[in-house]
Amino acid sequence: MRRDGLFPADAARWVMWTFVVVNVVIVEALFLSAGSGKNGVLTAAKFFGVHAALLMLFQLLLVARIPWLDRRIGMDRLTAWHRWVGFSLLWTVLTHATLVVLGYAELDDASLGKTFVALSGVPASLLGMLAATVLVVIAAISTRSLRRRLRYEVWHGLHLLLYVALGLSFVHQLLETTTFTSSPFATVYWWILWLFAFGALLTGRFAMPLWRNAHHRFRVAAVVPESDNVVSVYVTGRHLDKLPARAGQFCIWRFPGHNHWWPANPFSLSAAPNGEGLRLTAKAVGSTSAGLRNIPVGSRAFVEGPYGAFTSLHRTRPGALLIAGGVGITPVRAMLEEQEAGDIVVLYRVRSEADAVLLDEVRELVALRGGRLHLLTGRTGEHGDPPFSPGSLRRLVPDITERDAYVCGPPAMTTAVLSGLRDLKVPARQIHAERFGLG
């Protein structure tokens, strides 16, 4: 709900854009005050170089999993922004490198090939070239065509080379005479910015998960098959009332005694956190999720999170429409426990009633709160049109524009629902959808 005149997502975006604008203004001022390069081309190269460094810092912050940002914006959006900033960084770095070679070729009246070879013999330039090469490799494997061909673990392992590129570029900046060493203020500012970015990354990605797992000591309390291909895993631990988890969020789960360390999956909490335990419910779609039903009770669990903005924190209206497809019902089922009695409508899309995961629990929770549940099966709606067409949505929920709509399901279904909601003129602030994934 609205707090202090701003919705949580709006407040987070204001903070982010203010941070970006302030730092861009500072960098521009430092660039202009530092003087020009040895010729016009090298001055342009310098311009792209300092902005590449700034983009690199933004890259770190977007994937640092800062809890305040994650709860208000969501990991999916932060990761998408990280992706686009990454491609912007790639082209900025390549432009910087090209202009450096062109600038020195003009300065020395030498060929481009000879200049490139000469620069590769300079330690600072060589480190920059290596960093640019690593960025090109990461960008190549991150294109959709290649990304879909790689297993997540392979892609993620290669993607970690980004940290190698960051290290190389950081040393490259230290060795070069740059805008950021042009004055004591520039030097202090740049070190503070780097320390802040690296500190946020190390805290969010490493220190906090390690501390939480050492503190809470997560263990598997029960493994309950829900159907032939769906299983619920109950996890307990110490002091879980202190874990800042909310219904609708997800965690990244590892079971080190059962699988290798690197297989990890983002599974939503399928029950609202109660201070005593957590529950995930997963469908067997891969080797990791399929093996969950074989986890021995008492096994250690390593839990990262909770993450995600798919929560009641973003409610803007008294009425709620919860739309789920398949196993996407899990965060919706958890959110039902937090809903107040009354104005709740749930649309649950499955192929057949037999495929409806946790259906009895959903029915009971909806009934307890005096809401309405529509189980949507088959290929079409009651009038022969797609179940999430604007007409179908309007017939099922006549006051749809007066509700907050939460959507979770397969990508194709989510896309169809969002399209239908937009066609019905449901305000964007009232639409909440989050795609749970690591890549």
N, C-alpha and C positions, 0 to 999 in steps of 0.2 A: 504494500500500500504506500501511498505518498507520505514522505517524511520530510519535514522542513521545506515544503514547497517543491521538492524534486522527487521524481520516482528514482529508485535505486539505480536502474540502468542509465538514466539520464545523468545522474550525479557522477557515475563512473566514467561516462564518456566526457563530461566536462573536465574531470580531473585529468584524463588521458590527453585530451586535446590541449589543455592548458600546459601540461608538461611538454608536449611536442612543440607547441608554438614558442614557449619561453626558450627552450633549448635551441630551436632553429634560429631565433633572433640573436641569441648569444653567439652561436657559431658564425652567423653572417657578420656580426659586428667584429668578431675576432679575425675573420678572413679579411675584411676590408681594412682593418687596422694593422695587419701583419705585413702589408706591402705586397707588391707583385712579384712574380717569378722572374727567371732569367730572360724569358721572352713571353709573348702573348699566349702561345700554345701551352707552355709550362704553367702559366698562371691559371689557364682553364683546367689543366690537369690537377693543379692544387685545389681548385674549387671542387671538382668531383671527388678528390681524395678525402677532404674533410667531411663531405656529406656522406661518403661511403662509410666512414668511421661512425658517424651518428646513426645511420641506418643499422649498422651492426649492433650498436647498443640497444636500439629499439627491438631488434630481433631477440636479444637475450631476455628483455623484460617481458615480451609477449609470451614466452614459453617458460617463464620463471614460476608459474603457478602461484602467483600472489593471491592469497585467499580472498582479500577484499575485492579484487577485480574479478576473480573467477566466480564468486557468488552473485555478482551483479551483471556480468556480461556472458559468462559461460566459456568453458574450454573450447567448444567447437568454434565459436566466433574468434576467439583469441588465436586459435591455431590457423584459421583461415586468413586472418590478418598477417600472421607470421609468414604464411606461404607467399602472400602477395608482396610483403616487404622483402622477403628473400629474393624474389625475382627482380624487384627493383634494385636491390643491393647488387645482384649479379651484373646487371647492365651498367650500373654506376661504376663498379670496380673495373669492368672491361673497358669502359670509356676512359676512366682514369689511366689505366695501363696503356691503352692505345695512344692517348695524348702525351704521356710521358715519353714513349718511344719517338713519336713524331716531333716532340719539342726538342729532344736532345739530338735527333738526326738533323734538324734545322740548325741548331746551335753549333754543332760540330761539322756541318756540311758533309755528312756521311750518309750511307745507304741505311735503309730501315733494318736490313738483316745484320749489318755490321754493328749498328747501334744496339740492337736487341742482344747480341752476343756480348757486347761490352758491358751492358747493364747487368746481365746475368752473372757477371764476375764481381759485382758489388754486393756485399752481404745484405745490406738493407733492401736493395732491389730484388735480389734473389728470393728473400723471404716473402716479399710482396707477390712475386710471380708464383711461388708455391701456394700461397694462400688463394690466389685467383684460380689456380688449377683445381684446387680442392673444391672451391665454390662451384666451378663448372661441373665437376663430377656430381656433386650433391644436387644441383639444379637438374641435371640430366635424369637422375634416378627418381626425382620428384615429379617429373612430368607424368600426366595421368596414364599414358600408354605404357611406360615402363613400370610405374608404381603398381599397376594392376597385375603385372607379371611376377612380382616379387612377393615372397612371404613377408609378413609384417616384421618378423624377427630379423630377416636379412636386410630389409629396407632400413629398419631402425638402427642396426649395427653400422651400416654404411653412413646413415645420416649423422651418427655421432662424430664423423669426421669434421663436422662443422666446428667442433670445439678445437680441433687441430688448426683449422683455418683461422679461428679467432685468436689463438695463441700466436700463430705466425704473423698475423696482421698487427697484433699488439706490439710485438717486438719490432716489427717493421716501422711502426710509428715512433717507437723510442729511438731508433737509430737514425731516422730521418730528421732533418731540420724542418719542422712543420709549423703550421699556424698555432698549434697547441703548445709550442715551446717559445712563442714569440714574446711572452711577457710572464711575470710571476702569476698574475691573475689567470692567464690562459692555462698555465701548467697546473695550478691548484684546481681550477675548474675541471680540467680534463681528468685528473686523477680522481677527484670526487665522483665524477660521473661513471668512470670505469669501476671504481670500488662499489658504488651503489648497484650497478647492473650485475656485476659478478656476485656481490653479496646476496642480492635478491634471488639469483639463480641457485646458488649453493644452498641457501636457506630453504627455498621452496621445493627444489628437486631432490635434495639429499638430506640436509640436516633435519628438517621437520618430519619427513617420513621415518627416518631412523629413530628419532626421539619418540615419536608416537608409538611405534611398534615396540620399542623397549619399555615404554611406560604402560601400554595397555596389554601387552602380551596376548595377542589374539590367538585363539585356538578354535578348532572345529568342534562344535558341540553336538551336531546332528546332521545327518544327510538323509533327506526325505524325497524319494521319487514322486513326482507329481503326475507323470504319465510315462509312456514308453521312451520319450525323447526329451523330457523336461525334468529337472531336478532342483530342489531347494537345498541350500547349504546354510546352516545356522552357525554363526560365529560368536563366541563369547570372549570375554577378557576382563581386565581390571579397570575400574574407574571409567566405565564407558559413558557415565553421565556427564563426563567432562569432554567427550568427543563432540566437536561442533558439527554434527550431522543433522540434516533435515530431510524429511520425506521428499522424494523426487530426485535426490542427488544420486550419484554413482561413485563407486570406488574402483581402483585398479587393484585386482586381486592376484596374488601369487600364493602357491601352496608348495613351498620348497621341499618338504619331505615327500611329496607325491610327484611333482614334475621338476624339470630343470629350472634354474633360476630365471632364465630369460622369458619363458612363456608367461604372458600376462594378458588379462582381459578386463575391459571396463564393463562391469555388471552393475546395473542399478540396484539400489536397495528396494526389495519387494515388500518390505514392511517398514512402517515408520520407526525410527530409532526410539527405543524406550529406556535407554540408560543401562540395560542389562545385556543386550545382544543385538546383533545385526543379522539380516537375512538377505541372501541373494538367490534369485531364481533364474536359471539359464536353460536355454534350448541347445541341444547338441548339434552345433553347426561346424565344429572343427575338433581337432584332436584334444585340445585343451579343455573345451567346454564339455565334450563327450566324456572325458575322463573324470568329471567332477563326482559322478555317482560312486566312484570307487575310492574316494578319499577316506582314509580311516578316521574315525572319531578320535579326537585328541591331537590330530595333526596340527602343526604350527601353520598359521596363516600370516602372510605379510600383506598389509593393507595400506595402500596409498590413497589419500583423500580424507574426507569426502570432497568431491568436486561437483560443479555444475550450478547453473542458474535456473534450472527447471523446478522451481519451488514456489510456494505461496508468498514468498517475499515480494514477488512482482505482481500480485493481485491488484487490480485497479477497480474492479466491480464486485458487488455482492454476489452476483450469480456466476457460476462456473460451468464451462463445458469441457469435459475431459474426453479426448479422442485417442484411442489406442488401436494398434494393429498387431496381432500376434503376440509375441513375447514383450512387445512394447507396453503391455498392460502393467508390467511390474512397477515402474515408478508411479503410474496412475493409481494402482492399488494402494501403494504406500501413501500417496497424497490424500486418498479418501479418508484415511484415519485422521487427518488434520482438518478436514472440511467440517464446517459447522452444519448443523441440521438445516434442511430446507432446499434451497435453490441450486440443485446439482443435477446435471444431465451427463450421462456417460454413453458414448458411442464406442462399441467394441467390435472391431472388424476382424473376422476369421473366416476360413474356408467353410468350416462346419462347426457345430457346437462341440463336437469331440475334440477340436483343436483349440478350444478356448481355455487357455492356461489360467488357473486360479479363479475360475468362473464362480464357484460357490462362495469364495471369500468376497469377491466383488459384489455379488448379489446381496450378500448379508450386509456389507457395509453401506451399499446404496439404500437398502431398505431401512436400516437403522437411522439413516439421515433423511429419510423422506424424499429421496431423489428418484430419478428415472434412469433405467438402463435399457439401451437398445442394442441387442445383439445382431449385428449385420452379417449375414451369411450369404453365400451365393455370389454370382457375378454382377447382379444388378439390384437396384433398389425396388421398392414396392411398385413403382410406376414404370419400370423398365429402363430407367436411366442409371448411370453410374452412382454408387452409393454416396459419393462425396461431391457430386455435382452441386452447383449452387441451388438448384431446385430441390434436390434430396435433402440437403442441409437445412434449407428453409422449412420444408415440411416437418422434419424431425424436431427442429428447434426454432419455432417461429420468432422468438425474441433473441436470436443469435447475436445481433449487433449490440445487445445490452450485456453481453457476458464476456468474461475472460475465457479464451479458448487455449487449452493446453493440448499439444499434439505430439505423440510419440509412436513411431512405428517404422516399417521398412521405408527406404528412401522414396520409392515410387509412390507409396501411399501418402507419405508426408508431403511430397510435392503436390499431389492431387488435392489434398485437404487445404494446403496453404493457398493454392490457386482458387479454390472455391470460396474460401474466406475473403480473399481480396476482391473477388467478383461481387460478393455480397456487401462490400464496403465496411467490413469489420475493421475498426481502427487498428493500425499496426501495433499500437501500445498494448492492445488487448490480446495479441496473438503471441503465444509462447511455444517455441519448438526448439528442441535441442537434439543434435545428432551425436550419439555417444560413440566415440571412436578415438583411437590414439594417433591416427595418421591423417 
